[in-house]
Amino acid sequence: MKTGVLLLLAALVLVPACDDGADDEGGGGSRVEKILALPADATAGQTVFTGTCGLSSCHGANGDTPGTPTTPTLTAEIMELSDNAVVGVIINGKDTMPAQAGLSDQQVADVLAYVNETFS
């Protein structure tokens, strides 16, 4: 019995240490905070967006002409999401959108600035 209680207590102590940093909005915890703290450049973000997200199979060149019926238009989507959530979607993916693992933290910050300026 004592062993079971000790194992339970150990598990409760260790579980928070295994946290992947995800927050309730699909973000990456400390990585999201780091990205949000970066100075962002919407012009650079437009370049990244166009080359990564603006493809005809994704959100389309203007963000509102998705290439698939399940891809949301960004004007409708961005207004409903916090910056934390937008960054979380970019770095972790959501539904049919894959995680954009190839983007640096600075590129994600720049894309956030661009989509906020353009689609909010």
PDB file as gemmi writes it, atoms N, CA and C in Angstrom:
CRYST1    1.000    1.000    1.000  90.00  90.00  90.00 P 1                      
ATOM      1  N   MET A   1       0.817  -1.188   0.000  1.00  0.00           N  
ATOM      2  CA  MET A   1       0.000   0.000   0.000  1.00  0.00           C  
ATOM      3  C   MET A   1       0.863   1.255   0.000  1.00  0.00           C  
ATOM      4  N   LYS A   2       1.900   1.296   0.853  1.00  0.00           N  
ATOM      5  CA  LYS A   2       2.781   2.460   0.894  1.00  0.00           C  
ATOM      6  C   LYS A   2       3.473   2.664  -0.445  1.00  0.00           C  
ATOM      7  N   THR A   3       3.837   1.573  -1.107  1.00  0.00           N  
ATOM      8  CA  THR A   3       4.506   1.672  -2.398  1.00  0.00           C  
ATOM      9  C   THR A   3       3.576   2.314  -3.426  1.00  0.00           C  
ATOM     10  N   GLY A   4       2.305   1.918  -3.406  1.00  0.00           N  
ATOM     11  CA  GLY A   4       1.335   2.490  -4.332  1.00  0.00           C  
ATOM     12  C   GLY A   4       1.148   3.983  -4.116  1.00  0.00           C  
ATOM     13  N   VAL A   5       1.085   4.409  -2.868  1.00  0.00           N  
ATOM     14  CA  VAL A   5       0.934   5.828  -2.544  1.00  0.00           C  
ATOM     15  C   VAL A   5       2.173   6.590  -2.986  1.00  0.00           C  
ATOM     16  N   LEU A   6       3.356   6.026  -2.742  1.00  0.00           N  
ATOM     17  CA  LEU A   6       4.592   6.683  -3.158  1.00  0.00           C  
ATOM     18  C   LEU A   6       4.670   6.813  -4.674  1.00  0.00           C  
ATOM     19  N   LEU A   7       4.267   5.772  -5.385  1.00  0.00           N  
ATOM     20  CA  LEU A   7       4.276   5.840  -6.852  1.00  0.00           C  
ATOM     21  C   LEU A   7       3.297   6.902  -7.353  1.00  0.00           C  
ATOM     22  N   LEU A   8       2.131   6.983  -6.729  1.00  0.00           N  
ATOM     23  CA  LEU A   8       1.152   7.982  -7.124  1.00  0.00           C  
ATOM     24  C   LEU A   8       1.689   9.388  -6.882  1.00  0.00           C  
ATOM     25  N   LEU A   9       2.292   9.607  -5.723  1.00  0.00           N  
ATOM     26  CA  LEU A   9       2.865  10.916  -5.424  1.00  0.00           C  
ATOM     27  C   LEU A   9       3.998  11.258  -6.387  1.00  0.00           C  
ATOM     28  N   ALA A  10       4.835  10.283  -6.694  1.00  0.00           N  
ATOM     29  CA  ALA A  10       5.925  10.519  -7.641  1.00  0.00           C  
ATOM     30  C   ALA A  10       5.374  10.880  -9.015  1.00  0.00           C  
ATOM     31  N   ALA A  11       4.333  10.191  -9.431  1.00  0.00           N  
ATOM     32  CA  ALA A  11       3.728  10.480 -10.733  1.00  0.00           C  
ATOM     33  C   ALA A  11       3.153  11.892 -10.764  1.00  0.00           C  
ATOM     34  N   LEU A  12       2.506  12.307  -9.683  1.00  0.00           N  
ATOM     35  CA  LEU A  12       1.926  13.647  -9.637  1.00  0.00           C  
ATOM     36  C   LEU A  12       2.996  14.727  -9.677  1.00  0.00           C  
ATOM     37  N   VAL A  13       4.140  14.445  -9.107  1.00  0.00           N  
ATOM     38  CA  VAL A  13       5.236  15.412  -9.113  1.00  0.00           C  
ATOM     39  C   VAL A  13       5.905  15.462 -10.479  1.00  0.00           C  
ATOM     40  N   LEU A  14       6.024  14.326 -11.129  1.00  0.00           N  
ATOM     41  CA  LEU A  14       6.741  14.262 -12.401  1.00  0.00           C  
ATOM     42  C   LEU A  14       5.904  14.683 -13.598  1.00  0.00           C  
ATOM     43  N   VAL A  15       4.604  14.536 -13.549  1.00  0.00           N  
ATOM     44  CA  VAL A  15       3.770  14.861 -14.700  1.00  0.00           C  
ATOM     45  C   VAL A  15       3.940  16.313 -15.139  1.00  0.00           C  
ATOM     46  N   PRO A  16       3.907  17.302 -14.249  1.00  0.00           N  
ATOM     47  CA  PRO A  16       4.126  18.678 -14.714  1.00  0.00           C  
ATOM     48  C   PRO A  16       5.492  18.867 -15.354  1.00  0.00           C  
ATOM     49  N   ALA A  17       6.479  18.109 -14.942  1.00  0.00           N  
ATOM     50  CA  ALA A  17       7.812  18.234 -15.528  1.00  0.00           C  
ATOM     51  C   ALA A  17       7.834  17.731 -16.964  1.00  0.00           C  
ATOM     52  N   CYS A  18       6.853  16.928 -17.326  1.00  0.00           N  
ATOM     53  CA  CYS A  18       6.786  16.388 -18.686  1.00  0.00           C  
ATOM     54  C   CYS A  18       5.916  17.233 -19.596  1.00  0.00           C  
ATOM     55  N   ASP A  19       5.426  18.350 -19.120  1.00  0.00           N  
ATOM     56  CA  ASP A  19       4.571  19.230 -19.899  1.00  0.00           C  
ATOM     57  C   ASP A  19       5.284  19.645 -21.176  1.00  0.00           C  
ATOM     58  N   ASP A  20       4.600  19.528 -22.305  1.00  0.00           N  
ATOM     59  CA  ASP A  20       5.202  19.893 -23.580  1.00  0.00           C  
ATOM     60  C   ASP A  20       5.132  21.387 -23.852  1.00  0.00           C  
ATOM     61  N   GLY A  21       4.573  22.138 -22.926  1.00  0.00           N  
ATOM     62  CA  GLY A  21       4.503  23.587 -23.079  1.00  0.00           C  
ATOM     63  C   GLY A  21       3.264  24.059 -23.807  1.00  0.00           C  
ATOM     64  N   ALA A  22       2.393  23.150 -24.210  1.00  0.00           N  
ATOM     65  CA  ALA A  22       1.193  23.559 -24.925  1.00  0.00           C  
ATOM     66  C   ALA A  22       0.243  24.278 -23.981  1.00  0.00           C  
ATOM     67  N   ASP A  23      -0.377  25.332 -24.448  1.00  0.00           N  
ATOM     68  CA  ASP A  23      -1.361  26.016 -23.638  1.00  0.00           C  
ATOM     69  C   ASP A  23      -2.749  25.662 -24.141  1.00  0.00           C  
ATOM     70  N   ASP A  24      -3.771  26.217 -23.533  1.00  0.00           N  
ATOM     71  CA  ASP A  24      -5.140  25.864 -23.867  1.00  0.00           C  
ATOM     72  C   ASP A  24      -5.542  26.275 -25.270  1.00  0.00           C  
ATOM     73  N   GLU A  25      -4.807  27.151 -25.894  1.00  0.00           N  
ATOM     74  CA  GLU A  25      -5.183  27.614 -27.225  1.00  0.00           C  
ATOM     75  C   GLU A  25      -4.351  26.941 -28.306  1.00  0.00           C  
ATOM     76  N   GLY A  26      -3.745  25.820 -27.990  1.00  0.00           N  
ATOM     77  CA  GLY A  26      -2.982  25.091 -28.992  1.00  0.00           C  
ATOM     78  C   GLY A  26      -1.592  25.631 -29.191  1.00  0.00           C  
ATOM     79  N   GLY A  27      -1.138  26.487 -28.328  1.00  0.00           N  
ATOM     80  CA  GLY A  27       0.188  27.077 -28.481  1.00  0.00           C  
ATOM     81  C   GLY A  27       1.288  26.192 -27.962  1.00  0.00           C  
ATOM     82  N   GLY A  28       2.484  26.670 -27.997  1.00  0.00           N  
ATOM     83  CA  GLY A  28       3.636  25.922 -27.547  1.00  0.00           C  
ATOM     84  C   GLY A  28       4.240  26.523 -26.298  1.00  0.00           C  
ATOM     85  N   GLY A  29       3.407  27.085 -25.399  1.00  0.00           N  
ATOM     86  CA  GLY A  29       3.879  27.590 -24.122  1.00  0.00           C  
ATOM     87  C   GLY A  29       4.999  28.590 -24.250  1.00  0.00           C  
ATOM     88  N   SER A  30       6.163  28.276 -23.728  1.00  0.00           N  
ATOM     89  CA  SER A  30       7.262  29.225 -23.704  1.00  0.00           C  
ATOM     90  C   SER A  30       7.719  29.619 -25.110  1.00  0.00           C  
ATOM     91  N   ARG A  31       7.611  28.731 -26.069  1.00  0.00           N  
ATOM     92  CA  ARG A  31       7.984  29.107 -27.436  1.00  0.00           C  
ATOM     93  C   ARG A  31       7.023  30.172 -27.956  1.00  0.00           C  
ATOM     94  N   VAL A  32       5.756  30.028 -27.672  1.00  0.00           N  
ATOM     95  CA  VAL A  32       4.778  31.029 -28.099  1.00  0.00           C  
ATOM     96  C   VAL A  32       5.124  32.374 -27.479  1.00  0.00           C  
ATOM     97  N   GLU A  33       5.402  32.382 -26.193  1.00  0.00           N  
ATOM     98  CA  GLU A  33       5.750  33.629 -25.518  1.00  0.00           C  
ATOM     99  C   GLU A  33       7.010  34.254 -26.111  1.00  0.00           C  
ATOM    100  N   LYS A  34       7.979  33.421 -26.434  1.00  0.00           N  
ATOM    101  CA  LYS A  34       9.223  33.912 -27.044  1.00  0.00           C  
ATOM    102  C   LYS A  34       8.932  34.547 -28.399  1.00  0.00           C  
ATOM    103  N   ILE A  35       8.096  33.901 -29.191  1.00  0.00           N  
ATOM    104  CA  ILE A  35       7.734  34.424 -30.512  1.00  0.00           C  
ATOM    105  C   ILE A  35       6.985  35.744 -30.371  1.00  0.00           C  
ATOM    106  N   LEU A  36       6.051  35.809 -29.441  1.00  0.00           N  
ATOM    107  CA  LEU A  36       5.264  37.029 -29.256  1.00  0.00           C  
ATOM    108  C   LEU A  36       6.113  38.195 -28.766  1.00  0.00           C  
ATOM    109  N   ALA A  37       7.240  37.912 -28.128  1.00  0.00           N  
ATOM    110  CA  ALA A  37       8.115  38.967 -27.617  1.00  0.00           C  
ATOM    111  C   ALA A  37       9.059  39.521 -28.685  1.00  0.00           C  
ATOM    112  N   LEU A  38       9.164  38.845 -29.829  1.00  0.00           N  
ATOM    113  CA  LEU A  38      10.073  39.298 -30.884  1.00  0.00           C  
ATOM    114  C   LEU A  38       9.520  40.529 -31.599  1.00  0.00           C  
ATOM    115  N   PRO A  39      10.408  41.441 -32.021  1.00  0.00           N  
ATOM    116  CA  PRO A  39       9.939  42.547 -32.869  1.00  0.00           C  
ATOM    117  C   PRO A  39       9.560  41.958 -34.227  1.00  0.00           C  
ATOM    118  N   ALA A  40       8.381  42.287 -34.703  1.00  0.00           N  
ATOM    119  CA  ALA A  40       7.877  41.663 -35.925  1.00  0.00           C  
ATOM    120  C   ALA A  40       7.816  42.654 -37.072  1.00  0.00           C  
ATOM    121  N   ASP A  41       7.974  42.128 -38.273  1.00  0.00           N  
ATOM    122  CA  ASP A  41       7.976  42.925 -39.500  1.00  0.00           C  
ATOM    123  C   ASP A  41       6.921  42.359 -40.443  1.00  0.00           C  
ATOM    124  N   ALA A  42       5.815  43.077 -40.612  1.00  0.00           N  
ATOM    125  CA  ALA A  42       4.717  42.608 -41.452  1.00  0.00           C  
ATOM    126  C   ALA A  42       5.135  42.445 -42.912  1.00  0.00           C  
ATOM    127  N   THR A  43       6.048  43.279 -43.394  1.00  0.00           N  
ATOM    128  CA  THR A  43       6.509  43.161 -44.782  1.00  0.00           C  
ATOM    129  C   THR A  43       7.264  41.853 -44.978  1.00  0.00           C  
ATOM    130  N   ALA A  44       8.138  41.528 -44.043  1.00  0.00           N  
ATOM    131  CA  ALA A  44       8.843  40.239 -44.112  1.00  0.00           C  
ATOM    132  C   ALA A  44       7.846  39.098 -43.957  1.00  0.00           C  
ATOM    133  N   GLY A  45       6.842  39.299 -43.105  1.00  0.00           N  
ATOM    134  CA  GLY A  45       5.809  38.287 -42.909  1.00  0.00           C  
ATOM    135  C   GLY A  45       5.016  38.014 -44.169  1.00  0.00           C  
ATOM    136  N   GLN A  46       4.781  39.054 -44.976  1.00  0.00           N  
ATOM    137  CA  GLN A  46       4.069  38.864 -46.238  1.00  0.00           C  
ATOM    138  C   GLN A  46       4.875  37.967 -47.167  1.00  0.00           C  
ATOM    139  N   THR A  47       6.179  38.165 -47.193  1.00  0.00           N  
ATOM    140  CA  THR A  47       7.042  37.337 -48.040  1.00  0.00           C  
ATOM    141  C   THR A  47       6.983  35.880 -47.603  1.00  0.00           C  
ATOM    142  N   VAL A  48       7.070  35.647 -46.292  1.00  0.00           N  
ATOM    143  CA  VAL A  48       7.002  34.277 -45.774  1.00  0.00           C  
ATOM    144  C   VAL A  48       5.626  33.690 -46.045  1.00  0.00           C  
ATOM    145  N   PHE A  49       4.576  34.465 -45.790  1.00  0.00           N  
ATOM    146  CA  PHE A  49       3.212  33.993 -46.017  1.00  0.00           C  
ATOM    147  C   PHE A  49       3.011  33.593 -47.472  1.00  0.00           C  
ATOM    148  N   THR A  50       3.427  34.452 -48.382  1.00  0.00           N  
ATOM    149  CA  THR A  50       3.232  34.198 -49.806  1.00  0.00           C  
ATOM    150  C   THR A  50       3.918  32.897 -50.229  1.00  0.00           C  
ATOM    151  N   GLY A  51       5.127  32.670 -49.733  1.00  0.00           N  
ATOM    152  CA  GLY A  51       5.875  31.481 -50.112  1.00  0.00           C  
ATOM    153  C   GLY A  51       5.467  30.216 -49.390  1.00  0.00           C  
ATOM    154  N   THR A  52       4.831  30.358 -48.238  1.00  0.00           N  
ATOM    155  CA  THR A  52       4.498  29.190 -47.432  1.00  0.00           C  
ATOM    156  C   THR A  52       3.005  28.910 -47.391  1.00  0.00           C  
ATOM    157  N   CYS A  53       2.214  29.925 -47.155  1.00  0.00           N  
ATOM    158  CA  CYS A  53       0.777  29.764 -46.934  1.00  0.00           C  
ATOM    159  C   CYS A  53      -0.069  30.228 -48.114  1.00  0.00           C  
ATOM    160  N   GLY A  54       0.502  31.063 -48.959  1.00  0.00           N  
ATOM    161  CA  GLY A  54      -0.248  31.662 -50.047  1.00  0.00           C  
ATOM    162  C   GLY A  54      -0.324  30.800 -51.292  1.00  0.00           C  
ATOM    163  N   LEU A  55       0.020  29.556 -51.154  1.00  0.00           N  
ATOM    164  CA  LEU A  55      -0.036  28.634 -52.287  1.00  0.00           C  
ATOM    165  C   LEU A  55      -1.487  28.322 -52.622  1.00  0.00           C  
ATOM    166  N   SER A  56      -1.737  27.934 -53.857  1.00  0.00           N  
ATOM    167  CA  SER A  56      -3.109  27.649 -54.270  1.00  0.00           C  
ATOM    168  C   SER A  56      -3.704  26.472 -53.505  1.00  0.00           C  
ATOM    169  N   SER A  57      -2.866  25.589 -52.978  1.00  0.00           N  
ATOM    170  CA  SER A  57      -3.382  24.447 -52.229  1.00  0.00           C  
ATOM    171  C   SER A  57      -3.611  24.770 -50.758  1.00  0.00           C  
ATOM    172  N   CYS A  58      -3.219  25.972 -50.337  1.00  0.00           N  
ATOM    173  CA  CYS A  58      -3.386  26.378 -48.931  1.00  0.00           C  
ATOM    174  C   CYS A  58      -4.406  27.507 -48.836  1.00  0.00           C  
ATOM    175  N   HIS A  59      -3.998  28.643 -48.304  1.00  0.00           N  
ATOM    176  CA  HIS A  59      -4.922  29.763 -48.098  1.00  0.00           C  
ATOM    177  C   HIS A  59      -5.068  30.657 -49.323  1.00  0.00           C  
ATOM    178  N   GLY A  60      -4.257  30.448 -50.332  1.00  0.00           N  
ATOM    179  CA  GLY A  60      -4.316  31.271 -51.525  1.00  0.00           C  
ATOM    180  C   GLY A  60      -3.538  32.559 -51.359  1.00  0.00           C  
ATOM    181  N   ALA A  61      -3.223  33.188 -52.458  1.00  0.00           N  
ATOM    182  CA  ALA A  61      -2.369  34.377 -52.463  1.00  0.00           C  
ATOM    183  C   ALA A  61      -2.899  35.497 -51.573  1.00  0.00           C  
ATOM    184  N   ASN A  62      -4.221  35.651 -51.518  1.00  0.00           N  
ATOM    185  CA  ASN A  62      -4.762  36.733 -50.686  1.00  0.00           C  
ATOM    186  C   ASN A  62      -5.294  36.238 -49.349  1.00  0.00           C  
ATOM    187  N   GLY A  63      -5.105  34.954 -49.043  1.00  0.00           N  
ATOM    188  CA  GLY A  63      -5.540  34.406 -47.769  1.00  0.00           C  
ATOM    189  C   GLY A  63      -7.006  34.061 -47.688  1.00  0.00           C  
ATOM    190  N   ASP A  64      -7.772  34.518 -48.645  1.00  0.00           N  
ATOM    191  CA  ASP A  64      -9.205  34.275 -48.652  1.00  0.00           C  
ATOM    192  C   ASP A  64      -9.669  33.462 -49.852  1.00  0.00           C  
ATOM    193  N   THR A  65      -8.735  32.827 -50.532  1.00  0.00           N  
ATOM    194  CA  THR A  65      -9.086  31.957 -51.655  1.00  0.00           C  
ATOM    195  C   THR A  65      -8.457  30.589 -51.427  1.00  0.00           C  
ATOM    196  N   PRO A  66      -8.965  29.862 -50.429  1.00  0.00           N  
ATOM    197  CA  PRO A  66      -8.362  28.571 -50.102  1.00  0.00           C  
ATOM    198  C   PRO A  66      -8.487  27.573 -51.238  1.00  0.00           C  
ATOM    199  N   GLY A  67      -7.475  26.724 -51.303  1.00  0.00           N  
ATOM    200  CA  GLY A  67      -7.428  25.729 -52.363  1.00  0.00           C  
ATOM    201  C   GLY A  67      -8.240  24.488 -52.088  1.00  0.00           C  
ATOM    202  N   THR A  68      -8.719  24.328 -50.855  1.00  0.00           N  
ATOM    203  CA  THR A  68      -9.544  23.168 -50.538  1.00  0.00           C  
ATOM    204  C   THR A  68     -10.808  23.641 -49.830  1.00  0.00           C  
ATOM    205  N   PRO A  69     -11.868  22.879 -49.914  1.00  0.00           N  
ATOM    206  CA  PRO A  69     -13.116  23.275 -49.248  1.00  0.00           C  
ATOM    207  C   PRO A  69     -12.995  23.320 -47.721  1.00  0.00           C  
ATOM    208  N   THR A  70     -12.019  22.612 -47.155  1.00  0.00           N  
ATOM    209  CA  THR A  70     -11.875  22.578 -45.696  1.00  0.00           C  
ATOM    210  C   THR A  70     -10.926  23.636 -45.159  1.00  0.00           C  
ATOM    211  N   THR A  71     -10.243  24.364 -46.045  1.00  0.00           N  
ATOM    212  CA  THR A  71      -9.316  25.408 -45.607  1.00  0.00           C  
ATOM    213  C   THR A  71     -10.109  26.682 -45.335  1.00  0.00           C  
ATOM    214  N   PRO A  72     -10.018  27.202 -44.102  1.00  0.00           N  
ATOM    215  CA  PRO A  72     -10.785  28.414 -43.798  1.00  0.00           C  
ATOM    216  C   PRO A  72     -10.195  29.652 -44.465  1.00  0.00           C  
ATOM    217  N   THR A  73     -11.063  30.621 -44.713  1.00  0.00           N  
ATOM    218  CA  THR A  73     -10.562  31.918 -45.175  1.00  0.00           C  
ATOM    219  C   THR A  73      -9.983  32.621 -43.959  1.00  0.00           C  
ATOM    220  N   LEU A  74      -8.888  33.312 -44.146  1.00  0.00           N  
ATOM    221  CA  LEU A  74      -8.213  33.922 -43.003  1.00  0.00           C  
ATOM    222  C   LEU A  74      -8.961  35.119 -42.436  1.00  0.00           C  
ATOM    223  N   THR A  75      -9.688  35.848 -43.263  1.00  0.00           N  
ATOM    224  CA  THR A  75     -10.444  36.978 -42.742  1.00  0.00           C  
ATOM    225  C   THR A  75     -11.435  36.498 -41.688  1.00  0.00           C  
ATOM    226  N   ALA A  76     -12.084  35.384 -41.938  1.00  0.00           N  
ATOM    227  CA  ALA A  76     -13.042  34.838 -40.977  1.00  0.00           C  
ATOM    228  C   ALA A  76     -12.342  34.207 -39.783  1.00  0.00           C  
ATOM    229  N   GLU A  77     -11.232  33.570 -40.007  1.00  0.00           N  
ATOM    230  CA  GLU A  77     -10.550  32.804 -38.970  1.00  0.00           C  
ATOM    231  C   GLU A  77      -9.734  33.663 -38.008  1.00  0.00           C  
ATOM    232  N   ILE A  78      -8.934  34.582 -38.515  1.00  0.00           N  
ATOM    233  CA  ILE A  78      -7.998  35.353 -37.696  1.00  0.00           C  
ATOM    234  C   ILE A  78      -8.716  36.216 -36.680  1.00  0.00           C  
ATOM    235  N   MET A  79      -9.835  36.800 -37.046  1.00  0.00           N  
ATOM    236  CA  MET A  79     -10.552  37.693 -36.136  1.00  0.00           C  
ATOM    237  C   MET A  79     -10.994  36.977 -34.869  1.00  0.00           C  
ATOM    238  N   GLU A  80     -11.191  35.663 -34.936  1.00  0.00           N  
ATOM    239  CA  GLU A  80     -11.683  34.901 -33.797  1.00  0.00           C  
ATOM    240  C   GLU A  80     -10.564  34.373 -32.903  1.00  0.00           C  
ATOM    241  N   LEU A  81      -9.310  34.515 -33.315  1.00  0.00           N  
ATOM    242  CA  LEU A  81      -8.196  33.924 -32.583  1.00  0.00           C  
ATOM    243  C   LEU A  81      -7.308  34.975 -31.932  1.00  0.00           C  
ATOM    244  N   SER A  82      -6.812  34.643 -30.757  1.00  0.00           N  
ATOM    245  CA  SER A  82      -5.826  35.503 -30.098  1.00  0.00           C  
ATOM    246  C   SER A  82      -4.477  35.306 -30.787  1.00  0.00           C  
ATOM    247  N   ASP A  83      -3.544  36.202 -30.521  1.00  0.00           N  
ATOM    248  CA  ASP A  83      -2.192  36.042 -31.072  1.00  0.00           C  
ATOM    249  C   ASP A  83      -1.576  34.726 -30.603  1.00  0.00           C  
ATOM    250  N   ASN A  84      -1.799  34.362 -29.340  1.00  0.00           N  
ATOM    251  CA  ASN A  84      -1.278  33.083 -28.835  1.00  0.00           C  
ATOM    252  C   ASN A  84      -1.805  31.925 -29.673  1.00  0.00           C  
ATOM    253  N   ALA A  85      -3.099  31.969 -29.972  1.00  0.00           N  
ATOM    254  CA  ALA A  85      -3.713  30.888 -30.734  1.00  0.00           C  
ATOM    255  C   ALA A  85      -3.190  30.847 -32.167  1.00  0.00           C  
ATOM    256  N   VAL A  86      -3.035  32.004 -32.795  1.00  0.00           N  
ATOM    257  CA  VAL A  86      -2.522  32.047 -34.172  1.00  0.00           C  
ATOM    258  C   VAL A  86      -1.114  31.446 -34.222  1.00  0.00           C  
ATOM    259  N   VAL A  87      -0.262  31.867 -33.292  1.00  0.00           N  
ATOM    260  CA  VAL A  87       1.101  31.317 -33.252  1.00  0.00           C  
ATOM    261  C   VAL A  87       1.038  29.814 -32.994  1.00  0.00           C  
ATOM    262  N   GLY A  88       0.173  29.393 -32.092  1.00  0.00           N  
ATOM    263  CA  GLY A  88       0.025  27.960 -31.820  1.00  0.00           C  
ATOM    264  C   GLY A  88      -0.372  27.171 -33.053  1.00  0.00           C  
ATOM    265  N   VAL A  89      -1.294  27.717 -33.834  1.00  0.00           N  
ATOM    266  CA  VAL A  89      -1.714  27.039 -35.070  1.00  0.00           C  
ATOM    267  C   VAL A  89      -0.557  26.980 -36.061  1.00  0.00           C  
ATOM    268  N   ILE A  90       0.191  28.061 -36.185  1.00  0.00           N  
ATOM    269  CA  ILE A  90       1.310  28.073 -37.130  1.00  0.00           C  
ATOM    270  C   ILE A  90       2.359  27.033 -36.739  1.00  0.00           C  
ATOM    271  N   ILE A  91       2.729  26.986 -35.468  1.00  0.00           N  
ATOM    272  CA  ILE A  91       3.833  26.093 -35.083  1.00  0.00           C  
ATOM    273  C   ILE A  91       3.397  24.658 -34.809  1.00  0.00           C  
ATOM    274  N   ASN A  92       2.116  24.452 -34.461  1.00  0.00           N  
ATOM    275  CA  ASN A  92       1.653  23.099 -34.139  1.00  0.00           C  
ATOM    276  C   ASN A  92       0.711  22.507 -35.180  1.00  0.00           C  
ATOM    277  N   GLY A  93       0.154  23.351 -36.042  1.00  0.00           N  
ATOM    278  CA  GLY A  93      -0.860  22.884 -36.981  1.00  0.00           C  
ATOM    279  C   GLY A  93      -2.206  22.773 -36.286  1.00  0.00           C  
ATOM    280  N   LYS A  94      -3.251  22.605 -37.086  1.00  0.00           N  
ATOM    281  CA  LYS A  94      -4.601  22.434 -36.543  1.00  0.00           C  
ATOM    282  C   LYS A  94      -5.483  21.871 -37.640  1.00  0.00           C  
ATOM    283  N   ASP A  95      -6.243  20.872 -37.292  1.00  0.00           N  
ATOM    284  CA  ASP A  95      -7.134  20.218 -38.244  1.00  0.00           C  
ATOM    285  C   ASP A  95      -6.341  19.806 -39.486  1.00  0.00           C  
ATOM    286  N   THR A  96      -6.676  20.354 -40.653  1.00  0.00           N  
ATOM    287  CA  THR A  96      -5.986  19.941 -41.882  1.00  0.00           C  
ATOM    288  C   THR A  96      -4.712  20.736 -42.148  1.00  0.00           C  
ATOM    289  N   MET A  97      -4.470  21.795 -41.356  1.00  0.00           N  
ATOM    290  CA  MET A  97      -3.251  22.582 -41.561  1.00  0.00           C  
ATOM    291  C   MET A  97      -2.082  21.929 -40.835  1.00  0.00           C  
ATOM    292  N   PRO A  98      -1.025  21.622 -41.579  1.00  0.00           N  
ATOM    293  CA  PRO A  98       0.144  21.020 -40.928  1.00  0.00           C  
ATOM    294  C   PRO A  98       0.953  22.060 -40.156  1.00  0.00           C  
ATOM    295  N   ALA A  99       1.702  21.597 -39.175  1.00  0.00           N  
ATOM    296  CA  ALA A  99       2.628  22.473 -38.450  1.00  0.00           C  
ATOM    297  C   ALA A  99       3.652  23.007 -39.442  1.00  0.00           C  
ATOM    298  N   GLN A 100       4.005  24.259 -39.290  1.00  0.00           N  
ATOM    299  CA  GLN A 100       4.991  24.880 -40.171  1.00  0.00           C  
ATOM    300  C   GLN A 100       6.362  24.806 -39.505  1.00  0.00           C  
ATOM    301  N   ALA A 101       6.866  23.587 -39.401  1.00  0.00           N  
ATOM    302  CA  ALA A 101       8.105  23.309 -38.673  1.00  0.00           C  
ATOM    303  C   ALA A 101       9.324  23.964 -39.308  1.00  0.00           C  
ATOM    304  N   GLY A 102       9.258  24.292 -40.565  1.00  0.00           N  
ATOM    305  CA  GLY A 102      10.400  24.890 -41.246  1.00  0.00           C  
ATOM    306  C   GLY A 102      10.583  26.377 -40.992  1.00  0.00           C  
ATOM    307  N   LEU A 103       9.639  26.992 -40.300  1.00  0.00           N  
ATOM    308  CA  LEU A 103       9.730  28.429 -40.049  1.00  0.00           C  
ATOM    309  C   LEU A 103      10.482  28.700 -38.750  1.00  0.00           C  
ATOM    310  N   SER A 104      11.331  29.708 -38.783  1.00  0.00           N  
ATOM    311  CA  SER A 104      12.030  30.134 -37.568  1.00  0.00           C  
ATOM    312  C   SER A 104      11.054  30.910 -36.687  1.00  0.00           C  
ATOM    313  N   ASP A 105      11.427  31.125 -35.441  1.00  0.00           N  
ATOM    314  CA  ASP A 105      10.592  31.921 -34.544  1.00  0.00           C  
ATOM    315  C   ASP A 105      10.375  33.321 -35.112  1.00  0.00           C  
ATOM    316  N   GLN A 106      11.417  33.913 -35.695  1.00  0.00           N  
ATOM    317  CA  GLN A 106      11.285  35.252 -36.269  1.00  0.00           C  
ATOM    318  C   GLN A 106      10.311  35.246 -37.439  1.00  0.00           C  
ATOM    319  N   GLN A 107      10.369  34.229 -38.279  1.00  0.00           N  
ATOM    320  CA  GLN A 107       9.443  34.143 -39.403  1.00  0.00           C  
ATOM    321  C   GLN A 107       8.006  34.010 -38.920  1.00  0.00           C  
ATOM    322  N   VAL A 108       7.790  33.232 -37.859  1.00  0.00           N  
ATOM    323  CA  VAL A 108       6.438  33.090 -37.306  1.00  0.00           C  
ATOM    324  C   VAL A 108       5.953  34.430 -36.771  1.00  0.00           C  
ATOM    325  N   ALA A 109       6.812  35.158 -36.061  1.00  0.00           N  
ATOM    326  CA  ALA A 109       6.444  36.483 -35.545  1.00  0.00           C  
ATOM    327  C   ALA A 109       6.093  37.421 -36.695  1.00  0.00           C  
ATOM    328  N   ASP A 110       6.858  37.360 -37.766  1.00  0.00           N  
ATOM    329  CA  ASP A 110       6.598  38.218 -38.923  1.00  0.00           C  
ATOM    330  C   ASP A 110       5.287  37.853 -39.609  1.00  0.00           C  
ATOM    331  N   VAL A 111       5.008  36.565 -39.752  1.00  0.00           N  
ATOM    332  CA  VAL A 111       3.746  36.125 -40.350  1.00  0.00           C  
ATOM    333  C   VAL A 111       2.578  36.576 -39.483  1.00  0.00           C  
ATOM    334  N   LEU A 112       2.716  36.472 -38.174  1.00  0.00           N  
ATOM    335  CA  LEU A 112       1.666  36.947 -37.272  1.00  0.00           C  
ATOM    336  C   LEU A 112       1.391  38.431 -37.503  1.00  0.00           C  
ATOM    337  N   ALA A 113       2.434  39.225 -37.602  1.00  0.00           N  
ATOM    338  CA  ALA A 113       2.257  40.657 -37.851  1.00  0.00           C  
ATOM    339  C   ALA A 113       1.540  40.889 -39.179  1.00  0.00           C  
ATOM    340  N   TYR A 114       1.910  40.138 -40.195  1.00  0.00           N  
ATOM    341  CA  TYR A 114       1.284  40.281 -41.507  1.00  0.00           C  
ATOM    342  C   TYR A 114      -0.189  39.886 -41.469  1.00  0.00           C  
ATOM    343  N   VAL A 115      -0.505  38.735 -40.895  1.00  0.00           N  
ATOM    344  CA  VAL A 115      -1.902  38.301 -40.903  1.00  0.00           C  
ATOM    345  C   VAL A 115      -2.764  39.208 -40.025  1.00  0.00           C  
ATOM    346  N   ASN A 116      -2.207  39.709 -38.930  1.00  0.00           N  
ATOM    347  CA  ASN A 116      -2.980  40.650 -38.102  1.00  0.00           C  
ATOM    348  C   ASN A 116      -3.257  41.942 -38.857  1.00  0.00           C  
ATOM    349  N   GLU A 117      -2.269  42.424 -39.571  1.00  0.00           N  
ATOM    350  CA  GLU A 117      -2.421  43.671 -40.327  1.00  0.00           C  
ATOM    351  C   GLU A 117      -3.361  43.487 -41.513  1.00  0.00           C  
ATOM    352  N   THR A 118      -3.338  42.324 -42.116  1.00  0.00           N  
ATOM    353  CA  THR A 118      -4.068  42.092 -43.356  1.00  0.00           C  
ATOM    354  C   THR A 118      -5.469  41.514 -43.162  1.00  0.00           C  
ATOM    355  N   PHE A 119      -5.629  40.619 -42.193  1.00  0.00           N  
ATOM    356  CA  PHE A 119      -6.892  39.864 -42.088  1.00  0.00           C  
ATOM    357  C   PHE A 119      -7.714  40.207 -40.856  1.00  0.00           C  
ATOM    358  N   SER A 120      -7.248  41.100 -40.013  1.00  0.00           N  
ATOM    359  CA  SER A 120      -8.018  41.425 -38.795  1.00  0.00           C  
ATOM    360  C   SER A 120      -8.955  42.588 -39.050  1.00  0.00           C  
TER     361      SER A 120                                                      
END                                                                             
